[in-house]
Amino acid sequence: MLKYTIIGIMQPVFIQITQLLQTKTAKKAIQLWYAFFKTRLHIGIICFFLYHNIIYYYLNQQSAPIKLHVLLSFAFWNLALYIFDRAYDHIKDQITQVNDALTTKQARWGLYGSVVLCLVPAGILSVYREPLLPYLFFIPVTFLYTLPLNKKGIRVKNLFLVKNLFSALFIWTLPVVVILHYYQGVEQPVGYLLIQNYYFLLFVLMGEIIWDFKDVRSDSLHGVQTLPVVLGFSATRVILLLLLVANCLLFYLQTGFINWPVVAFFMGFIVFANDRTPVLLYHLPLLLVMADNIFKFIRFRMLL
């Protein structure tokens, strides 16, 4: 019953947003939007503020200082990874994702910039006399996601389900755990902290799979084995619904809390999104996540 209630609410919202995107004013705004989003600057911003808020909650809102220079370092690294991926694949993107693709000049600067952004955190951590080794582990991750693993051109981002798990685990969840253990001084082992952050990992995994909806045609063309390419939309939707229910149920049993706005957004995308959904609409949740976490950051810093 709840499922159909959420679907009933989200369906007209999706239709109205799609119609709004066809207006002239919206199209001008879209051009500015793409200029910002295609460089993935918003990912680095989200990383910084989201990590801060997760750590704030995890430390049980204690007054122990959260090391902002560490968060900034990992935000730079996260941005480096996404810029490198965009720059390395810019030729393919120019064929299949024209509006979202970097130009050749932008890609060249992106490759140089991603290397610099990997080195900057090492400098920041050194200045603040923080341990370097935990961070250095992530530098190969920056390039491992995108670069070919062998002469046949097999890449992590082309492997069925591996690309989604790699992103959810190594790009998003593990950095939080490493920051908690090695930089914030949380005593629990990394493996234990990783299990404790299952809720975040599963939501990132679901987001990564939904993000693959928009790229079904280009992924099929380039041999990228995503869930919607291999299993089709219907089977992928069922898997996502099961993951959503399981994740929310486990979290509710643990905390007695369900984030209904987040559930509603996921339900809307799981049920209605496909490869014909405007790409701009896929960026909307990221914009909301960014705004929400900036607001929480300001509120939390005022409470410290």
LINZI-V585725 format. One line per field, one symbol per residue. ss: DSSP state (~ for helix, > for strand, _ for the rest). psi: psi as a letter, one per 30 degrees, with the letter a starting at -180 (. if undefined). burial: # if it has 24 or more other C-alpha atoms within 12 Angstrom, else .. A space follows every 50 residues. Layout:
ss: ???
psi: ???
burial: ???
This chain:
ss: _~~~~~~~~~~~~~~~~~~~___~~~~~~~~~~~~~~___~~~~~~~~~~ ~~~~~~~~_________~~~~~~~~~~~~~~~~~~~~~_~~~~~~~_~~~ ___~~~~~~~~~~~~~~~~~~~~~~~~_____~~~~~~~~~~~~______ _____~~~___~~~~~~~~~~~~~~~~~~~~~~______~~~~~~~_~~~ ~~~~~~~~~~~~~~~~~~~~~~____~~~~~~~~~~~~~~~~~~~~~~~~ ~~~~~____~~~~~~~~~~~~~______~~~~~~~~~~~~~~~~~~~~~~ ~~~_
psi: eeefeeeeefefeeeeeeeeffleeeeeeeeeeeeefffgefeeeeeeee eeeeeeeeghhlgkkkjeeeeeefeeeeeeeeeeeeeegeeeefefiefg kkleeeeeeeeeeeeefeeeeeeeeeeghlkeeeefefeeeefeeekkfa ffgkleffkkfeeeeeeeefeeeeeeeeeeefffgkfkleeeeeefgeee eeeeeeeeeeffefgeeeeeeggjilefeefleeeeeeeeeeeeeeeeee eefefgkkjeeeeeeeeeeeefkaffkkeeeffeeeeeeeeefeeeeeee eff.
burial: .....#...#...#...#...........#..##..############## ######.........#########################.##...#.## ###..##..##.###.######.##....###.###.##.#######... ....##############################........##.##### ###################..#.######...#..##..##.###.##.. ............#############.##########..##..##..#..# ....
